[in-house]
Amino acid sequence: MTDHDEIRNLFATYAHLFDDGRYEEWANLFRYGAFTFLGRRLSGPQEILDFMLPISVGKSVLHVNFNIALHVDEDVATARSDVVTAVGDASGVLKLDHVQGARARYDDVLRRIDGRWWFIERVITLRSEAVSVAAWSLLPIGAR
């Protein structure tokens, strides 16, 4: 498998784990790194979980990652990609207009450590100001 394939698999694993509600495994993808969301940089799995769990919508979200542009240089890679999320309503119908249904850009730095690719830095930039404001409002007061 090529480096590009392994990194795309990492991106798919990220989406599958989050969408399946397997948050501890998802956060562990940042064992060596950080995650920036709503302008807040979070380092390591526990800090990421503490921030994300209160605002997650459980297993009703679906991430669709596309337009993946990768540059690999030995054991370091950078990537830029787009993502659309949809959230299911009570009947399971996916809604793109839910507060957590969003379009965003991922900017990533990845590193191969012990033969496996890991997120070192993932910055998520929401592409809609209205969604950004709505997502920010979901945060507990102390997390803002």
C-alpha positions as CSV (number, residue, x, y, z in Angstrom):
1,M,0.0,0.0,0.0
2,T,1.3,3.5,-0.8
3,D,1.7,6.3,1.6
4,H,-1.2,8.1,-0.1
5,D,-3.4,5.0,0.4
6,E,-2.4,4.7,4.1
7,I,-3.2,8.4,4.7
8,R,-6.5,8.2,2.9
9,N,-7.3,5.2,5.2
10,L,-6.4,7.3,8.2
11,F,-8.9,9.9,7.0
12,A,-11.6,7.2,6.6
13,T,-10.8,5.7,10.0
14,Y,-11.2,9.2,11.5
15,A,-14.7,9.5,10.0
16,H,-15.8,6.0,10.7
17,L,-14.7,6.1,14.4
18,F,-16.4,9.5,15.0
19,D,-19.6,8.6,13.1
20,D,-19.9,5.3,15.0
21,G,-19.5,7.1,18.3
22,R,-16.2,5.4,19.1
23,Y,-14.8,8.7,20.5
24,E,-11.9,7.3,22.6
25,E,-10.5,5.5,19.6
26,W,-11.1,8.5,17.4
27,A,-9.3,10.8,19.9
28,N,-6.4,8.4,20.0
29,L,-5.7,9.2,16.4
30,F,-4.2,12.4,17.9
31,R,-1.9,10.6,20.4
32,Y,1.0,12.6,19.0
33,G,-0.8,15.6,17.9
34,A,-3.4,18.4,18.1
35,F,-6.8,19.2,16.8
36,T,-8.0,22.8,16.2
37,F,-11.8,23.4,16.0
38,L,-13.6,26.7,16.4
39,G,-10.3,28.4,16.9
40,R,-9.4,26.3,19.9
41,R,-6.2,24.1,19.7
42,L,-6.6,20.9,21.7
43,S,-3.6,18.6,22.3
44,G,-3.8,14.9,23.0
45,P,-6.7,12.5,23.2
46,Q,-8.0,13.5,26.7
47,E,-8.2,17.2,26.0
48,I,-9.8,16.6,22.7
49,L,-12.4,14.3,24.3
50,D,-13.1,16.7,27.1
51,F,-13.9,19.4,24.5
52,M,-15.8,17.4,21.9
53,L,-18.0,15.0,23.9
54,P,-20.3,17.7,25.3
55,I,-21.0,19.0,21.7
56,S,-21.1,15.7,19.8
57,V,-24.4,14.4,18.4
58,G,-23.7,10.8,18.9
59,K,-24.0,8.3,16.1
60,S,-26.3,10.4,14.0
61,V,-23.5,12.3,12.2
62,L,-21.9,11.3,8.8
63,H,-18.6,12.8,7.6
64,V,-17.9,12.8,3.8
65,N,-14.3,13.7,3.1
66,F,-13.3,14.6,-0.5
67,N,-11.0,16.7,-2.7
68,I,-8.0,15.3,-0.8
69,A,-4.7,16.9,-1.9
70,L,-1.7,15.1,-0.4
71,H,2.0,15.9,-0.4
72,V,4.3,13.3,1.1
73,D,8.0,13.9,1.9
74,E,9.5,10.8,3.6
75,D,7.9,10.5,7.0
76,V,6.0,13.8,7.0
77,A,2.9,14.7,4.9
78,T,0.6,17.6,4.5
79,A,-3.0,17.5,3.2
80,R,-5.8,19.7,2.5
81,S,-9.3,18.4,2.0
82,D,-13.0,19.3,2.2
83,V,-15.6,17.7,4.4
84,V,-19.4,17.8,4.5
85,T,-21.2,16.5,7.6
86,A,-24.8,15.6,7.8
87,V,-26.8,14.8,10.9
88,G,-29.7,12.3,11.1
89,D,-33.0,13.4,12.6
90,A,-35.0,11.1,15.0
91,S,-36.2,9.0,12.1
92,G,-32.7,8.6,10.7
93,V,-33.1,10.9,7.8
94,L,-29.9,12.8,7.1
95,K,-30.2,16.6,7.3
96,L,-27.7,19.0,5.8
97,D,-29.4,22.0,7.5
98,H,-28.8,20.8,11.1
99,V,-26.6,23.0,13.2
100,Q,-23.9,20.3,13.0
101,G,-24.4,19.7,9.4
102,A,-21.6,21.7,8.0
103,R,-19.0,22.1,5.2
104,A,-15.5,22.6,6.3
105,R,-11.8,22.4,5.2
106,Y,-9.2,20.2,6.9
107,D,-5.6,21.3,6.9
108,D,-3.4,18.5,8.1
109,V,0.1,17.7,9.1
110,L,0.8,14.0,9.4
111,R,3.8,12.0,10.5
112,R,4.8,8.3,10.2
113,I,5.8,7.0,13.6
114,D,6.8,3.4,14.0
115,G,5.5,2.6,10.5
116,R,2.0,4.1,11.0
117,W,0.6,7.5,9.9
118,W,-0.7,9.8,12.7
119,F,-2.3,13.2,12.9
120,I,0.2,15.8,14.1
121,E,-2.0,18.8,13.4
122,R,-5.6,18.9,12.1
123,V,-7.1,22.3,11.7
124,I,-10.8,22.4,10.9
125,T,-12.1,25.6,9.3
126,L,-15.9,25.8,9.0
127,R,-16.9,27.3,5.7
128,S,-20.1,29.0,7.0
129,E,-20.2,31.8,9.5
130,A,-23.7,30.8,10.6
131,V,-22.7,27.2,11.3
132,S,-19.6,28.5,13.2
133,V,-21.8,30.7,15.4
134,A,-24.3,27.9,16.0
135,A,-21.6,25.4,16.8
136,W,-19.9,27.9,19.2
137,S,-23.2,28.3,21.0
138,L,-23.3,24.5,21.7
139,L,-20.1,24.7,23.8
140,P,-20.5,24.7,27.5
141,I,-19.8,28.2,28.9
142,G,-16.4,27.3,30.4
143,A,-15.2,25.9,27.0
144,R,-15.8,29.1,25.0
